[in-house]
């Protein structure tokens, strides 16, 4: 692996910031750092840039690690992505964790104008290119690969970056993408729908298989999203968790998780309600076992207990993810609930 990042985990929770505006993201990063969180992660969507959010967070914090969870790897050229990561690592004084994902096939096609074919092989090639680009000060790059052509002959001196081994985490759900993370990345970003069983029975073995393919250590760390719905009202907290689970369950890409958990019946009902435009029916289709398997939800005391009792040891980094489907989350309440 390119970095010793996996050894730096403290066991403290991390925070995912998603859906808020830039000012709120900065405030949340400051609060998370003061509360003793290990890291804070900026998500990306069609209306939010993870790299810009991380830059904003870097300028107002000094010790907390900063991760992109995730940035779309295929939405940028390798050259641009490498330059952004280089600058972010310098801006944060070496605190960057570069989390990359491909998005679904539909997102690749409709958002980024790509064919959506062979995403795992493509991102494996991308990771190698990024690491080469961070060593551009050592000499020119000439790459003619399956997916990328890159020829860079510097016309002026190139300074060495702060780090040439910025940790790269890859997001994955299906077996081939998880194997890609094991084969070439410094870690895996786990999806919010992951269950403990899916991590133990599918993800860990597939990471080890990917690592074996390239002769690497099998203990690839996982930075796993965990839906964390905190409210002073337990029922309201569970309803928000159900809304987030329902939103993700509309995507067939996540069927392997749902099938292993025995939740395909719920998923089919959720998708039928989605097609009818009934949010109420979607939420009603999410069962209590589904919430308990995929999320922690309740009062501050309840969610702390659930994290400790149900999720201890599942992830190397636990990324607490406040539900965003149906409204902006109360980041401050979540942060206060886990303050050291």
C-alpha positions in Angstrom: 0.0 0.0 0.0 1.1 3.5 -0.6 0.6 4.8 2.9 0.8 3.8 6.6 -2.6 5.4 7.1 -4.3 2.2 8.3 -2.1 2.3 11.4 -3.3 5.8 12.4 -6.9 4.9 13.3 -7.7 5.8 16.9 -11.0 4.0 17.3 -12.8 7.3 17.6 -15.8 7.9 15.2 -15.6 9.9 12.1 -18.2 12.2 10.6 -19.7 12.4 7.1 -20.9 15.9 6.0 -23.4 15.8 3.2 -26.1 18.0 2.0 -25.1 21.1 3.9 -23.8 24.3 2.4 -20.2 25.3 2.6 -20.5 27.4 5.7 -22.2 24.6 7.5 -19.6 22.1 6.4 -16.8 24.4 7.8 -18.7 24.7 11.1 -19.2 21.0 11.3 -15.5 20.3 10.7 -14.5 22.7 13.4 -17.0 21.2 15.9 -16.0 17.6 15.0 -12.3 18.5 15.6 -13.1 20.0 19.0 -15.3 17.0 19.9 -12.4 14.6 19.2 -13.6 12.9 16.0 -10.9 11.1 14.2 -11.8 12.4 10.7 -14.4 14.3 8.8 -15.5 13.3 5.3 -17.0 15.4 2.5 -19.4 13.7 0.1 -20.1 14.6 -3.5 -23.3 14.7 -5.6 -24.6 16.6 -8.6 -24.7 19.8 -6.6 -21.7 19.5 -4.3 -18.0 19.2 -4.9 -16.1 17.0 -2.4 -12.7 18.7 -3.2 -14.0 22.2 -2.7 -15.7 21.2 0.6 -12.4 19.7 1.8 -10.5 22.8 0.9 -13.0 24.9 3.0 -12.6 22.4 5.9 -8.8 22.4 5.7 -8.6 26.2 6.2 -10.5 26.1 9.5 -9.0 22.9 11.1 -5.6 21.8 12.1 -5.5 18.2 13.4 -8.6 16.3 12.2 -8.1 14.1 9.1 -10.0 15.1 6.0 -11.5 12.5 3.6 -13.5 12.6 0.4 -16.3 10.1 0.8 -16.4 10.0 -2.0 -15.2 12.1 -4.9 -16.2 10.8 -8.4 -13.0 9.4 -9.9 -14.3 9.3 -13.4 -15.7 12.9 -13.4 -12.2 14.3 -13.6 -9.2 13.5 -15.7 -6.3 11.8 -13.8 -4.2 15.0 -14.2 -6.8 17.2 -12.7 -7.6 14.8 -9.9 -3.9 14.3 -9.0 -3.4 18.1 -8.9 -6.5 18.7 -6.7 -5.3 16.0 -4.3 -1.8 17.4 -4.2 -3.1 20.8 -3.4 -5.5 19.6 -0.8 -2.8 17.6 1.0 -0.6 20.7 1.0 -3.4 22.9 2.2 -4.3 20.5 5.1 -0.6 19.8 5.9 -0.8 16.1 5.1 -4.3 15.3 6.5 -5.9 14.2 3.2 -7.5 10.8 2.7 -8.6 10.5 -0.9 -11.7 8.5 -1.2 -12.8 7.8 -4.8 -15.8 6.1 -6.3 -17.4 5.4 -9.6 -21.0 6.0 -8.9 -23.6 3.7 -10.5 -23.6 2.8 -14.1 -26.4 5.2 -14.7 -24.5 8.0 -13.0 -21.4 7.4 -15.1 -23.5 7.5 -18.3 -25.9 10.3 -17.5 -23.8 12.6 -15.3 -20.3 12.2 -16.8 -21.0 11.1 -20.4 -19.1 7.8 -20.1 -20.1 4.3 -21.3 -20.1 2.9 -17.8 -18.2 -0.2 -18.9 -15.6 -2.0 -16.8 -15.5 0.5 -13.9 -13.4 -1.7 -11.6 -10.6 -2.2 -14.2 -10.8 1.5 -15.1 -10.4 2.7 -11.5 -7.5 0.3 -10.9 -5.7 2.0 -13.8 -6.6 5.4 -12.4 -5.1 4.7 -9.0 -1.7 3.8 -10.6 -1.8 6.9 -12.7 -2.4 9.1 -9.6 0.5 7.7 -7.8 2.7 8.2 -10.9 1.5 11.8 -11.2 2.5 12.5 -7.6 6.0 11.6 -8.6 6.1 13.9 -11.7 9.1 15.7 -10.1 11.1 12.6 -10.8 10.6 12.7 -14.5 8.1 12.7 -17.4 5.1 10.3 -17.6 4.2 8.3 -20.7 1.2 6.1 -20.3 -0.9 4.3 -22.9 -3.3 2.1 -21.1 -6.7 0.4 -21.6 -8.7 3.4 -20.5 -6.3 6.4 -20.2 -3.6 8.0 -22.4 -1.4 10.4 -20.5 1.8 12.0 -21.8 3.3 14.7 -19.6 6.6 16.3 -20.3 7.1 19.1 -17.8 8.2 22.4 -19.3 9.4 23.8 -16.0 10.7 22.5 -12.7 8.1 20.5 -10.7 8.4 20.7 -7.0 8.0 17.5 -4.9 4.5 17.2 -3.2 4.1 17.1 0.5 3.4 13.4 0.2 3.8 11.0 -2.8 1.8 8.4 -0.9 -1.5 10.1 -0.2 -3.8 7.4 1.0 -6.4 6.3 -1.6 -9.6 4.6 -0.5 -12.0 3.1 -3.1 -15.7 2.7 -2.7 -17.3 -0.6 -3.6 -20.4 -2.8 -3.2 -20.2 -5.6 -5.7 -17.5 -8.2 -5.5 -15.3 -7.0 -8.4 -15.2 -3.4 -7.2 -14.3 -4.6 -3.6 -11.6 -6.7 -5.1 -10.2 -3.7 -6.9 -9.9 -1.8 -3.6 -8.0 -4.8 -2.1 -5.8 -5.0 -5.2 -4.6 -1.4 -5.5 -6.0 0.9 -2.8 -5.1 1.8 0.8 -8.6 1.1 2.0 -12.2 0.6 1.1 -15.1 3.1 1.6 -18.1 1.0 2.7 -21.6 1.8 1.5 -24.3 3.0 4.0 -26.4 -0.1 3.3 -23.6 -2.5 4.4 -24.7 -4.9 7.1 -22.4 -6.6 9.6 -23.0 -9.9 7.8 -22.2 -8.4 4.4 -18.9 -7.0 5.7 -17.9 -10.3 7.3 -19.2 -12.7 4.7 -18.6 -10.8 1.5 -16.5 -7.7 1.8 -13.6 -8.9 4.0 -13.0 -12.1 1.9 -13.2 -10.1 -1.4 -10.7 -7.5 -0.1 -8.4 -10.4 0.7 -8.8 -11.9 -2.7 -8.0 -8.6 -4.4 -5.0 -8.2 -2.2 -3.8 -11.7 -3.0 -4.0 -11.0 -6.8 -1.4 -8.2 -6.5 0.7 -9.8 -3.7 -0.4 -7.4 -0.9 -1.4 -7.8 2.7 -5.0 -9.1 3.2 -6.0 -6.8 6.0 -7.1 -3.9 3.9 -8.9 -1.3 6.2 -12.5 -0.3 5.7 -13.8 3.2 6.3 -17.5 2.3 6.5 -20.5 4.6 6.3 -22.9 3.9 9.1 -26.3 5.6 8.9 -26.6 7.4 12.2 -30.0 9.1 13.0 -30.0 11.0 16.3 -33.0 12.8 17.6 -34.4 13.5 21.1 -37.5 11.6 19.8 -36.7 7.9 19.1 -39.6 7.4 16.6 -38.6 10.4 14.6 -35.0 9.2 14.5 -36.0 5.8 13.2 -38.2 7.3 10.6 -35.3 9.4 9.3 -33.1 6.3 9.2 -35.9 4.4 7.3 -36.1 7.2 4.8 -32.4 7.0 4.0 -32.5 3.2 3.7 -35.5 3.4 1.4 -33.8 5.9 -0.8 -30.7 3.7 -1.3 -32.9 0.5 -1.7 -34.4 1.8 -4.9 -31.1 1.1 -6.6 -30.7 -2.4 -7.9 -26.9 -2.2 -7.7 -27.3 -2.8 -4.0 -29.3 -6.1 -4.4 -26.4 -8.2 -3.2 -26.6 -6.6 0.3 -30.3 -6.8 0.4 -30.4 -10.4 -0.7 -27.9 -11.5 1.9 -29.9 -9.8 4.6 -33.2 -11.3 3.5 -34.6 -7.8 2.6 -35.6 -8.2 -1.0 -39.2 -8.3 -0.1 -38.9 -4.9 1.5 -36.8 -3.7 -1.5 -39.5 -4.7 -4.0 -42.2 -2.8 -2.0 -39.9 0.2 -1.7 -39.3 0.3 -5.4 -43.0 -0.1 -6.2 -43.8 2.8 -3.9 -41.0 4.8 -5.5 -42.5 4.3 -9.0 -45.9 5.6 -7.6 -44.2 8.6 -6.1 -45.3 7.7 -2.5 -42.7 8.6 0.0 -45.0 7.4 2.8 -45.3 4.0 1.3 -41.5 3.8 0.8 -40.9 4.5 4.5 -43.6 2.1 5.6 -41.9 -0.7 3.6 -38.7 -0.4 5.6 -38.9 -3.0 8.4 -37.5 -2.7 11.9 -35.0 -5.5 11.3 -33.8 -3.6 8.2 -33.2 -0.4 10.3 -31.4 -2.4 13.0 -29.2 -4.1 10.5 -28.2 -1.0 8.5 -28.3 1.9 10.9 -28.2 3.2 14.4 -31.2 5.4 15.3 -32.6 6.9 18.5 -31.7 9.3 21.2 -28.0 10.2 21.8 -27.7 7.6 24.5 -29.3 4.9 22.3 -27.1 5.5 19.3 -24.0 5.5 21.4 -25.0 2.1 22.8 -25.9 0.8 19.4 -22.6 1.8 17.9 -20.7 0.1 20.8 -22.8 -3.0 20.9 -23.7 -3.7 17.2 -20.8 -2.2 15.2 -17.7 -2.5 17.4 -14.9 -4.0 15.3 -16.9 -4.1 12.1 -15.0 -1.2 10.5 -11.5 0.2 10.9 -13.0 3.7 10.6 -16.6 4.2 11.4 -18.0 7.1 9.4 -21.2 8.3 11.1 -23.6 9.4 8.3 -26.6 11.5 9.3 -29.6 10.8 7.1 -30.0 13.4 4.3 -33.0 12.0 2.3 -35.9 14.3 3.0 -34.1 17.2 4.6 -30.8 18.5 6.0 -29.5 16.6 9.1 -28.8 18.0 12.5 -25.0 17.6 12.4 -24.5 19.4 15.7 -26.7 17.0 17.7 -24.8 14.0 16.2 -21.4 15.6 17.0 -22.5 16.4 20.6 -23.7 12.9 21.0 -20.3 11.5 20.4 -18.1 14.2 21.8 -15.1 12.9 23.7 
